[in-house]
Amino acid sequence: MGWLWISLLACAVAVLVTAEWPRLSSRTGMEARRRRERARRKSQLKLLRSESDEFEAAVQRDLAQLPVTKEQDRERPG
């Protein structure tokens, strides 16, 4: 009769592992490893901020060189 209880316990454990497999694999599987590696790489990144007048001047020059359309061109029925 002891073997019956052991087999029932083994079946219960198998059902529990099957039911919880998606959650277990997300914590211990390849996806979790990729997530941890990505977090590690992201923690080593540094945000560079450059408030350069040179960049602003270049943008102003580029904007000044853009072609301008006249209001009259926009209002013409096409």
KEKE-3310 file (N, C-alpha, C; in steps of 0.2 Angstrom, whole numbers, plus 5000, padded with zeros to 4 digits):
npx = (5004:5011:5018:5007:5004:5016:5017:5005:5009:5020:5013:5006:5016:5021:5010:5009:5022:5020:5009:5015:5026:5027:5029:5041:5050:5052:5059:5070:5075:5081:5076:5076:5089:5094:5087:5093:5107:5105:5100:5112:5121:5114:5116:5129:5129:5132:5124:5127:5128:5128:5129:5131:5136:5140:5133:5121:5122:5125:5113:5105:5111:5108:5094:5092:5095:5086:5073:5060:5043:5030:5016:5006:5008:5004:4990:4984:4972:4973)
npy = (4994:5006:5009:5014:5027:5033:5034:5042:5054:5057:5059:5070:5080:5080:5086:5098:5104:5104:5113:5125:5127:5138:5149:5145:5143:5156:5162:5155:5151:5152:5165:5172:5173:5180:5192:5196:5198:5208:5218:5220:5225:5237:5244:5248:5257:5275:5291:5303:5320:5334:5350:5360:5375:5375:5364:5369:5381:5375:5369:5380:5386:5376:5376:5389:5387:5380:5378:5390:5391:5401:5409:5411:5401:5390:5392:5391:5382:5365)
npz = (5000:5002:4991:4983:4989:4987:4973:4970:4976:4968:4956:4960:4962:4949:4942:4948:4944:4930:4929:4934:4926:4915:4923:4931:4921:4915:4925:4926:4914:4897:4893:4904:4907:4896:4899:4911:4906:4897:4906:4913:4904:4900:4912:4912:4902:4898:4898:4887:4887:4877:4876:4865:4858:4845:4838:4839:4831:4819:4816:4815:4803:4794:4794:4789:4776:4770:4757:4755:4753:4745:4752:4743:4734:4741:4743:4730:4721:4717)
capx = (5000:5015:5019:5002:5005:5022:5015:5000:5013:5024:5009:5004:5022:5021:5005:5011:5027:5017:5005:5019:5031:5028:5032:5047:5055:5053:5064:5077:5076:5085:5073:5078:5096:5094:5085:5099:5112:5103:5100:5119:5124:5111:5118:5135:5129:5132:5121:5131:5125:5133:5125:5136:5134:5142:5128:5115:5124:5124:5106:5102:5113:5104:5087:5092:5097:5080:5069:5054:5037:5027:5009:5002:5009:5000:4983:4982:4969:4977)
capy = (5000:5012:5011:5018:5034:5036:5035:5047:5060:5058:5062:5077:5084:5081:5090:5105:5106:5106:5119:5131:5127:5144:5154:5143:5144:5163:5164:5151:5149:5157:5171:5176:5174:5186:5198:5198:5200:5215:5223:5221:5229:5243:5247:5250:5263:5281:5295:5309:5326:5339:5357:5363:5380:5373:5360:5374:5385:5371:5368:5386:5386:5371:5379:5395:5385:5376:5382:5393:5392:5407:5408:5411:5394:5385:5394:5389:5376:5361)
capz = (5000:5002:4984:4980:4991:4983:4966:4970:4978:4962:4951:4962:4960:4941:4940:4950:4940:4924:4930:4936:4921:4912:4928:4932:4915:4914:4930:4926:4907:4893:4893:4910:4906:4891:4902:4916:4902:4895:4911:4915:4898:4901:4918:4910:4897:4900:4894:4886:4886:4875:4875:4862:4853:4838:4836:4838:4825:4813:4815:4812:4796:4789:4793:4785:4769:4767:4753:4758:4749:4747:4754:4737:4731:4745:4742:4724:4720:4714)
cpx = (5004:5017:5014:5002:5011:5020:5010:5004:5017:5019:5007:5010:5022:5016:5007:5017:5025:5013:5010:5025:5032:5032:5039:5052:5056:5058:5070:5079:5081:5083:5076:5085:5098:5092:5090:5105:5111:5103:5107:5122:5121:5114:5125:5135:5129:5128:5126:5127:5130:5128:5130:5133:5135:5137:5122:5116:5123:5117:5103:5104:5109:5097:5087:5093:5091:5076:5062:5049:5033:5019:5005:5002:5004:4992:4980:4978:4972:4973)
cpy = (5006:5014:5015:5026:5037:5038:5041:5054:5062:5061:5069:5082:5085:5086:5097:5108:5108:5112:5125:5131:5134:5149:5152:5144:5151:5165:5161:5149:5154:5164:5175:5178:5180:5193:5201:5201:5207:5220:5225:5226:5236:5247:5250:5256:5270:5286:5301:5315:5332:5345:5361:5369:5379:5369:5365:5379:5381:5370:5374:5387:5382:5373:5385:5393:5381:5381:5384:5393:5398:5405:5408:5404:5389:5386:5392:5382:5371:5356)
cpz = (5000:4996:4981:4982:4988:4976:4965:4972:4972:4957:4953:4960:4953:4939:4942:4946:4933:4924:4931:4931:4918:4917:4930:4927:4914:4919:4929:4919:4903:4892:4899:4910:4902:4895:4907:4912:4900:4900:4913:4910:4899:4907:4917:4905:4901:4896:4893:4884:4883:4873:4872:4857:4846:4835:4834:4832:4819:4811:4812:4805:4792:4789:4789:4777:4766:4763:4756:4752:4750:4749:4748:4734:4735:4744:4735:4724:4715:4710)
residu = (MET:GLY:TRP:LEU:TRP:ILE:SER:LEU:LEU:ALA:CYS:ALA:VAL:ALA:VAL:LEU:VAL:THR:ALA:GLU:TRP:PRO:ARG:LEU:SER:SER:ARG:THR:GLY:MET:GLU:ALA:ARG:ARG:ARG:ARG:GLU:ARG:ALA:ARG:ARG:LYS:SER:GLN:LEU:LYS:LEU:LEU:ARG:SER:GLU:SER:ASP:GLU:PHE:GLU:ALA:ALA:VAL:GLN:ARG:ASP:LEU:ALA:GLN:LEU:PRO:VAL:THR:LYS:GLU:GLN:ASP:ARG:GLU:ARG:PRO:GLY)
# end
